[in-house]
Amino acid sequence: MYEDFTATDRWSGEPLHCTWRGTIVAIATRHADATDIRFAVNGRPMWIAMPNLAWVEHKRRTGKVITDYLAAQVAGRYLKQAIESGYDNGREFYTMTVDEVLAHADAVVREAGSTLKLPALPVIYENVEAEKDLQIALPGEPPMPEIRPRTQAIP
């Protein structure tokens, strides 16, 4: 579904290959009450921030939790829609609202048929260093020369 897909940029017509690369609770990396879903878009990092309040609201409304699998699919669906509608302007970071998360979650579950039919996420192998693969350095950690610094501030 939306963990590995190709979308066509509305303005350039360029096909963009998007792959899920990781999920991080943002309180650890940027002190935000959100969960950040990282995709590689033609190899370029792209983050979709989803407010943690959406997890609470989804549970209140449906009685079910947003799993890691569902969160990745929701973020991927949002990213695909952003690319195809022309909303993607090359930014590295996009922030969803609670209502957007809930609407995309409902749509993903409808498309899949149930949460049990959501595809598994790719396994990150033991020999992969997450910091290098996700291109992040945690606060307080020594600098890593192979990780390029951010070019944009995180909102």
N, C-alpha and C positions, 0 to 999 in steps of 0.2 A: 504494500500500500504506500505509505508515506515515509518509510524509513530509508528507502532507496528509490528515487524516481527522477525523471527528466521532465522539466517544464520549459516552455518556450517563452523567452522574454518578449513582452508585448511590444516594446519599442524597437528593439534591435532584430528580433526574429531569431536570436541566438539560442540554441538549445543549452540549457543549464542542467548539469547532472548534480543532483543533491543527495547526499548520504548522511544519515545520522551518525554522529561521532561520539556523543556522550551527553550525560545528564548530570548537572551539578546543582546542589542546593546553594543558592547564591549568598546565603548568610555567611558562608565560609570564605567566599572569595571577594565579595563586594559589599557585605553587610546590608543586604537587601532582603526583604521578605518575599522572595521569589524563587522559582526554580528555573535555571537556565538550561536550555536544550541547544546543543551545538550541532550544526550541520557543516559539511564541506560542500560548497557550491562551486563546481569546477575547480576544486582544490582550495578555494578561498574560504576562510572561516566566516561563519554566519551564526549568530546567537539569537534565539527566540526566548525572551523572558516571559514566564508565566507566573502571575501572582499566586502566592500560596493560599490566599483567601479563596481562590477558585476550588481548591481541594475541599475546603470546609463547606462551601456552598453546594458543590456537586454532591457531597455526602448527605447534606441536609435535604436536598431536593430529590435525590434518587435512592438514597440508602446504600449506595455503592461508592467505592473509593476510585480515585484516578490512579491507576497503576503506572509503573515506569513505561510499560508498553503503550498504554493509552496516551500518556503525556507525550511520548515521542511522535505518535501518530497525529495528535492534535497539533503539535508544533509544525510537523511536516506539512499537514494540510493547509495550515495558515501560511507557511512559506510558499507553497505551490500557488495558492490563491494570490499572494502578494506579487509574485513574479508574473503570473499570467494576466493580472489586472493592471500591471504597470506601476503598482505601488512600490515595488523594489527599486530603489534608486542607488544601489550599491553600498548602502550602509552596512556596517558590520553587526549592528544590534537593533533588534525590533522588540517592542514591548506589547504584549497582548493585554487586554482588559479582562476582568472576571467574566463579563458577558460574552466576550469573544471566545474565551476558553470553553465556557459551558456550551455555546452554540456549536463549536467545532467538535467537542466531545460527543455531543448528541449525533452529529452528522457522521462521525467516524464509526460509532457503534452501529448506526443504521446501515452504513455501507458494508461493514464487516458481517453484520448479522447478529453478533454478540461479542462481548469482550473475550470470550474463549476462542474466537476465530481470528484474533489479532495476530499478526506475524511476530515471531520472536525477533529480538534485537540481536545484531551481530555480537559475537563474543570478542572481548579485548583479550588478546593472548598474554600470557605471563611475561613474555619477553618484550612487551611493549611498555614503555614508560609513559604513563598517562600524561604527565606534565608536558612532555615533548609532543605527544600525539594531539593533545588538545590545545597546544600552544599557549599554556598559561603557566605562570609562576605564582605560587602561593605567597601571601605576605609573610615577611620574615625569613624566607628561604634565600639562600645565596643566589646571585644572578646566574642564569644559564645562557651561555653564549649562543646556543642553537635556537633559543626562543627569541623571536624578534619582538621588540616592544610594541604595544598597542599604538595604532595611529589615530585612534579616536577615543575620547573619554567615554566611559560607561555611564549611561544616564542613571 
